[in-house]
Structure formats: C-alpha cells, structure tokens
C-alpha cells in the first residue's frame, strides 16, 4: 500500500461484505490507510497484520465524559486500542467529527480538554508517540479560503474561541490538523465549465494568487493551501495537514449538479495520480498530503441528498464502481 492513499470505510449500510473480506480487498489495492467513523472492533481485528494504518474515532457523544474525567479517556483507550494494537496498526484517533461546524458551544468548549485527556491516556501506556490525537473539521472552519494565501479560520465556533488552543495542542503533540476538502461542493456553488475542469484535475487556465504569485491548477491544492495559510496566520505553519475526507459522487438527484461516473472517475483518478506524483501542494511541495478518499463503499442507509448514498469506489460484490488505478493488478 501507499501510505499517503487512504480510504473512508463508512458503515451506514445494510449490504456490506464482512470485514475479513474487505481486508482482503484492501490488500489487493495500493490503499495504505483506512479511516473509520468510530472504532468497530470487527473491522479493527480484520485489519490486523495487513500493514494497513487505521484512523479511528470517538463519537461526538464521548467528548463530554472524556473532557470531564481522565479515567473515561483511559477506559476508551483500554476498550478500543489496547486489545488490538500493535497487531492492528492504529495510527490516529479523531475526537469526534466536524464538531466545530456542527456542535453546540458546550460541546465545542469540551473538545480540547477531551483531546488532552485522550493524549494523556495514550502517554500513560507509552503509545503517544505512535498514535496521534486529532479532530476532523469540515471546510466550514475557514472564514476565508480564496485566494489560498488569504486562508483564515473563523474567530469563534458556536461562540467559543477555540482554534488557537486546538492547534497549539496539535503542535505540542506532533499531531496533524484533519480537514475535509470537497471540490465537489465548491463546483456545486459555482457550476461553470472552467470550475469543473479546475475541480477535476483537468486542463484549465489556472487561478492566480496575487499575494504569493502562485498559479493553482486544481481546487484540491487550493483548498489544502488555504488551510496551510490559516495555520500560518495563527503562527503554526509547521503543523501538518491530513485530508480526512474528499471524494465525488457518481450519482445524484435530478437537481444536484456534478454527480456522474465520468466526473467521479476524473476527480478520484486525478487525485490518486496527483498524490503519486509526489508534487505536494504549492505551499508544501515535494510531499503528498495523507489523503483519505470518501468512500470505500456506497452507504445505502444514509439520509440527506441522493448523492450521499453514491460515493463508493467499490460495490458490495467487490467490483469497482469505476477504475481510478488503485488495484495492484491494474497498476
């Protein structure tokens, strides 16, 4: 597997193959890491001895108990990590998911203390250098992102000034900021042909950033560099970024702009090729950003827009929805 190519393994579905079968599928690909929403023990066990890095998460509901009680964080580590590690290569834990965008002020104010207690629990069992603690953000944490050099975080989230404290924790612990950039949504709000080409890694005129004199040729790099700029503006330019989710749906409802097999293949295939080129982004050249593609399978029980149920790279019968060059035999 290639360590910088990951995939999201969502389980909001009633037709998915058993985890042991999924583990074999993953080993037939160049996918090097898997992100789960939670810490499903069957999946963690199935990934043992595969060499695949595992990114697990606590629920948003765990934040309150973990923040108020260090022993709750210790219990979480004892239940979800210690029985499986190191056979299962857990590398990262997200405390909650998109809390700053969707949590209330109470949850937001408990987030960093929960992360600190989880890190302390890992420190106590000598795993803090192996397993890092972060929290995943939507792109809505940015107040501004265009041009990328002007990237800036919002001053408060649900009324709470939390970002500087959060990023300081990431820097102190050597943990990455985890973000969910979706050029798909950027195209949905600006559905012009030139925007589509920019989003799909296709030939385009590029977009010039007058402050850095950099011309960007794809939306993924522009979004990731906007986050780098936001980190730098807080004084934390050395904090790494992990792309915890990005993807493109291959099917959607009648009123949705952008979903198609052709577009999804262009985006995810272009993304994989871009990561493999080792070019990085203009502000962080020469090293691909660790990226988890959304998603391994369709999730047929998801609510929301029709497209939410059609992001899968693979079908439940393990055939590819479309080929983006991940299978070892196709490389």
C-alpha positions as CSV (number, residue, x, y, z in Angstrom):
1,X,0.0,0.0,0.0
2,X,1.0,3.6,-0.4
3,X,0.9,5.2,3.0
4,X,-0.5,8.6,1.7
5,X,-3.5,7.0,-0.1
6,X,-6.3,6.2,2.4
7,X,-10.0,5.5,2.2
8,X,-13.0,6.1,4.4
9,X,-14.8,2.9,5.5
10,X,-18.3,4.1,6.4
11,X,-20.8,1.5,7.6
12,X,-24.2,3.2,7.3
13,X,-25.4,0.4,5.1
14,X,-27.1,-3.0,5.3
15,X,-25.4,-4.7,2.4
16,X,-21.6,-4.5,3.1
17,X,-19.3,-7.5,2.8
18,X,-17.9,-8.9,6.1
19,X,-14.8,-7.1,7.4
20,X,-12.4,-10.0,6.7
21,X,-13.5,-9.9,3.0
22,X,-13.0,-6.1,3.0
23,X,-9.5,-6.5,4.5
24,X,-8.5,-8.9,1.6
25,X,-10.0,-6.4,-0.9
26,X,-7.8,-3.6,0.6
27,X,-4.7,-5.7,0.4
28,X,-5.3,-6.1,-3.4
29,X,-5.0,-2.3,-3.7
30,X,-2.4,0.4,-3.1
31,X,-4.6,1.8,-0.3
32,X,-2.3,2.1,2.7
33,X,-4.7,3.5,5.4
34,X,-8.3,3.3,6.4
35,X,-10.5,5.7,8.3
36,X,-13.4,4.5,10.3
37,X,-16.3,6.5,11.9
38,X,-15.9,5.1,15.3
39,X,-13.9,2.0,16.4
40,X,-15.8,-1.1,15.1
41,X,-13.9,-4.0,16.8
42,X,-14.7,-6.4,13.9
43,X,-13.1,-4.0,11.4
44,X,-10.1,-3.3,13.6
45,X,-9.5,-7.0,14.1
46,X,-9.9,-7.8,10.4
47,X,-7.2,-5.3,9.6
48,X,-4.6,-6.9,11.9
49,X,-1.3,-7.9,10.3
50,X,-2.3,-6.3,6.9
51,X,0.2,-3.4,7.2
52,X,-2.7,-1.0,6.7
53,X,-2.7,2.1,9.0
54,X,-6.0,2.6,10.9
55,X,-7.6,6.0,11.7
56,X,-10.4,5.5,14.3
57,X,-12.7,8.0,16.1
58,X,-14.6,8.6,19.2
59,X,-18.3,9.6,18.9
60,X,-19.2,13.2,19.4
61,X,-21.1,12.0,22.5
62,X,-17.9,10.7,24.1
63,X,-16.5,14.3,24.2
64,X,-18.3,15.3,27.4
65,X,-17.3,12.3,29.5
66,X,-13.7,12.3,28.2
67,X,-13.2,16.0,28.9
68,X,-14.5,15.9,32.4
69,X,-13.0,12.7,33.5
70,X,-9.4,11.5,32.6
71,X,-10.5,7.9,33.6
72,X,-13.1,7.9,30.8
73,X,-10.3,8.6,28.3
74,X,-8.3,5.8,29.9
75,X,-11.3,3.4,29.6
76,X,-11.8,4.4,26.0
77,X,-8.1,3.5,25.2
78,X,-8.4,0.3,27.2
79,X,-11.5,-0.8,25.2
80,X,-10.8,0.4,21.7
81,X,-7.0,0.4,21.3
82,X,-5.1,-1.9,23.8
83,X,-6.8,-5.1,22.8
84,X,-5.9,-4.7,19.1
85,X,-2.6,-2.7,19.0
86,X,0.1,-3.3,17.6
87,X,-1.3,-6.2,15.5
88,X,-3.8,-3.7,14.2
89,X,-1.8,-0.6,13.2
90,X,-3.9,2.2,14.8
91,X,-2.1,5.5,13.8
92,X,-4.6,8.2,14.5
93,X,-7.7,8.9,16.6
94,X,-10.2,11.7,15.9
95,X,-12.1,13.0,18.9
96,X,-15.5,13.5,17.3
97,X,-16.2,14.5,13.8
98,X,-16.8,18.1,12.4
99,X,-17.5,19.3,16.0
100,X,-16.6,22.9,15.3
101,X,-19.1,23.1,12.4
102,X,-22.0,21.2,13.9
103,X,-21.5,21.0,17.7
104,X,-23.1,23.5,20.1
105,X,-21.0,25.9,22.2
106,X,-21.0,23.4,25.1
107,X,-19.6,20.6,23.0
108,X,-17.0,22.9,21.3
109,X,-15.7,24.1,24.7
110,X,-15.2,20.5,25.8
111,X,-13.4,19.4,22.7
112,X,-9.7,20.3,23.5
113,X,-9.9,19.0,27.1
114,X,-11.2,15.7,25.7
115,X,-8.3,15.6,23.2
116,X,-5.8,16.4,26.0
117,X,-7.2,13.6,28.2
118,X,-7.1,11.1,25.4
119,X,-3.5,12.0,24.6
120,X,-2.6,11.7,28.4
121,X,-4.2,8.2,28.4
122,X,-2.1,7.2,25.4
123,X,1.0,8.7,27.1
124,X,0.4,6.6,30.2
125,X,0.5,3.4,28.2
126,X,3.6,4.6,26.2
127,X,1.7,4.9,22.9
128,X,1.5,8.7,22.4
129,X,4.4,8.7,20.0
130,X,2.8,6.0,17.9
131,X,-0.9,7.0,18.0
132,X,-1.8,10.7,17.5
133,X,-4.9,12.5,18.6
134,X,-6.7,15.0,16.4
135,X,-10.3,16.0,15.4
136,X,-11.7,16.2,11.9
137,X,-13.0,19.5,10.5
138,X,-15.2,20.5,7.6
139,X,-14.0,23.3,5.4
140,X,-16.6,25.5,7.1
141,X,-13.9,26.1,9.8
142,X,-12.4,28.6,7.4
143,X,-13.9,32.1,7.2
144,X,-12.0,32.7,4.0
145,X,-10.2,30.5,1.5
146,X,-9.9,32.3,-1.8
147,X,-7.3,33.1,-2.9
148,X,-5.5,30.4,-0.8
149,X,-3.0,32.9,0.7
150,X,-5.9,34.6,2.5
151,X,-7.0,31.4,4.2
152,X,-8.2,32.2,7.7
153,X,-10.1,30.3,10.5
154,X,-13.3,31.8,11.9
155,X,-12.7,33.7,15.1
156,X,-15.2,31.6,17.1
157,X,-17.2,28.4,16.7
158,X,-20.7,28.4,18.3
159,X,-19.4,31.5,20.2
160,X,-16.3,29.8,21.5
161,X,-12.7,30.9,20.7
162,X,-11.1,27.5,20.4
163,X,-8.9,27.2,17.3
164,X,-5.6,28.6,18.6
165,X,-5.8,26.3,21.7
166,X,-6.7,23.3,19.5
167,X,-3.8,23.9,17.0
168,X,-1.4,24.6,19.9
169,X,-2.3,21.1,21.2
170,X,-1.6,19.6,17.7
171,X,1.8,21.3,17.5
172,X,2.8,20.2,21.0
173,X,1.9,16.6,20.4
174,X,3.1,16.3,16.8
175,X,-0.4,15.6,15.5
176,X,-1.9,16.7,12.2
177,X,-4.9,19.0,11.6
178,X,-7.5,16.9,9.9
179,X,-9.7,18.6,7.2
180,X,-12.4,17.6,4.7
181,X,-11.9,19.5,1.5
182,X,-14.6,18.8,-1.2
183,X,-14.0,20.4,-4.6
184,X,-17.4,18.7,-5.4
185,X,-19.2,21.2,-3.1
186,X,-17.1,24.1,-4.5
187,X,-18.3,23.2,-8.0
188,X,-21.9,22.9,-6.8
189,X,-21.8,26.5,-5.7
190,X,-20.1,27.7,-9.0
191,X,-21.2,25.3,-11.7
192,X,-19.3,26.7,-14.7
193,X,-17.3,24.5,-17.1
194,X,-14.0,26.2,-16.2
195,X,-14.7,25.5,-12.5
196,X,-15.4,21.8,-13.3
197,X,-12.1,21.4,-15.1
198,X,-10.3,23.1,-12.1
199,X,-12.1,20.7,-9.7
200,X,-11.4,17.6,-11.7
201,X,-7.6,17.9,-12.2
202,X,-8.3,18.6,-15.9
203,X,-6.7,21.1,-18.3
204,X,-7.6,24.6,-17.2
205,X,-6.3,28.2,-17.2
206,X,-5.4,28.1,-13.6
207,X,-6.2,30.5,-10.8
208,X,-3.6,33.1,-9.9
209,X,-3.0,34.1,-6.3
210,X,-1.7,37.7,-6.4
211,X,-0.1,37.5,-2.9
212,X,2.1,34.5,-3.5
213,X,2.3,34.8,-7.3
214,X,1.3,31.1,-7.4
215,X,-1.0,29.8,-10.2
216,X,-3.1,27.0,-8.9
217,X,-4.3,24.3,-11.4
218,X,-6.6,22.3,-9.2
219,X,-9.1,23.0,-6.4
220,X,-7.7,20.3,-4.1
221,X,-4.3,22.1,-3.8
222,X,-6.1,25.5,-3.5
223,X,-8.3,24.2,-0.6
224,X,-5.4,22.5,1.2
225,X,-3.1,25.5,0.9
226,X,-5.9,27.8,2.2
227,X,-5.7,25.6,5.4
228,X,-1.9,25.9,5.4
229,X,-2.3,29.7,5.2
230,X,-4.8,29.7,8.0
231,X,-2.4,27.7,10.2
232,X,0.4,30.1,9.3
233,X,-1.7,33.1,10.2
234,X,-2.2,31.7,13.7
235,X,1.6,31.2,14.0
236,X,1.5,27.4,13.4
237,X,2.9,26.9,9.9
238,X,4.7,23.7,10.9
239,X,1.5,21.8,11.8
240,X,0.9,19.0,9.2
241,X,-2.4,18.5,7.4
242,X,-4.3,15.2,6.8
243,X,-7.2,15.2,4.4
244,X,-9.6,13.0,6.4
245,X,-12.3,13.0,3.6
246,X,-12.5,14.0,0.0
247,X,-14.5,12.5,-2.9
248,X,-17.0,12.9,-5.6
249,X,-20.4,11.1,-6.0
250,X,-21.1,9.1,-9.2
251,X,-24.9,9.5,-9.0
252,X,-27.3,12.1,-7.5
253,X,-30.8,13.5,-7.6
254,X,-32.3,15.4,-10.5
255,X,-31.4,18.8,-9.1
256,X,-27.9,18.0,-8.0
257,X,-25.1,19.5,-10.1
258,X,-21.9,17.4,-10.7
259,X,-22.6,13.8,-9.8
260,X,-21.7,11.4,-12.6
261,X,-19.4,8.3,-13.1
262,X,-17.3,10.4,-15.5
263,X,-16.8,13.2,-13.0
264,X,-16.2,10.9,-10.0
265,X,-13.6,8.9,-12.0
266,X,-11.9,12.1,-13.2
267,X,-11.8,13.5,-9.6
268,X,-10.7,10.4,-7.7
269,X,-8.4,9.2,-10.5
270,X,-6.9,12.6,-10.9
271,X,-6.4,12.9,-7.1
272,X,-4.6,9.5,-6.9
273,X,-2.3,10.4,-9.8
274,X,-1.7,13.8,-8.2
275,X,-0.7,12.2,-4.9
276,X,1.5,9.7,-6.6
277,X,3.3,12.4,-8.5
278,X,4.8,13.4,-5.1
279,X,4.4,17.1,-6.1
280,X,2.6,18.0,-2.9
281,X,0.9,21.4,-2.9
282,X,2.4,24.8,-4.0
283,X,2.9,25.8,-0.3
284,X,4.1,22.3,0.7
285,X,5.9,21.0,-2.4
286,X,7.6,17.6,-2.6
287,X,5.5,15.6,-0.2
288,X,1.9,14.3,-0.8
289,X,-0.6,15.1,1.9
290,X,-2.0,11.9,3.5
291,X,-5.5,11.7,2.0
292,X,-8.5,9.5,2.8
293,X,-10.8,9.2,-0.2
294,X,-14.6,9.1,0.6
295,X,-15.5,6.3,0.3
296,X,-14.8,2.6,0.1
297,X,-18.4,1.6,-0.4
298,X,-21.8,3.3,-1.0
299,X,-23.8,3.7,2.1
300,X,-27.4,2.9,1.2
301,X,-28.9,3.9,4.6
302,X,-27.6,7.4,4.6
303,X,-30.1,10.3,4.7
304,X,-29.7,13.7,3.0
305,X,-29.2,14.4,-0.7
306,X,-29.4,11.4,-3.0
307,X,-25.6,11.8,-3.8
308,X,-24.8,11.0,-0.2
309,X,-25.5,7.3,-0.9
310,X,-23.3,7.1,-4.1
311,X,-19.7,7.9,-3.2
312,X,-18.4,4.3,-3.2
313,X,-15.3,3.3,-5.1
314,X,-16.4,-0.4,-4.8
315,X,-19.7,-2.3,-4.9
316,X,-20.7,-4.7,-2.1
317,X,-19.8,-7.6,-4.5
318,X,-16.2,-6.1,-4.5
319,X,-16.3,-4.9,-8.2
320,X,-15.1,-1.4,-8.9
321,X,-17.7,1.3,-9.4
322,X,-15.1,2.8,-11.8
323,X,-11.3,2.3,-12.0
324,X,-9.1,5.0,-10.5
325,X,-5.9,2.9,-10.7
326,X,-6.0,1.6,-7.1
327,X,-5.9,-2.1,-7.9
328,X,-2.4,-3.6,-7.7
329,X,-3.2,-5.7,-10.8
330,X,-4.1,-2.6,-12.9
331,X,-1.0,-0.6,-12.0
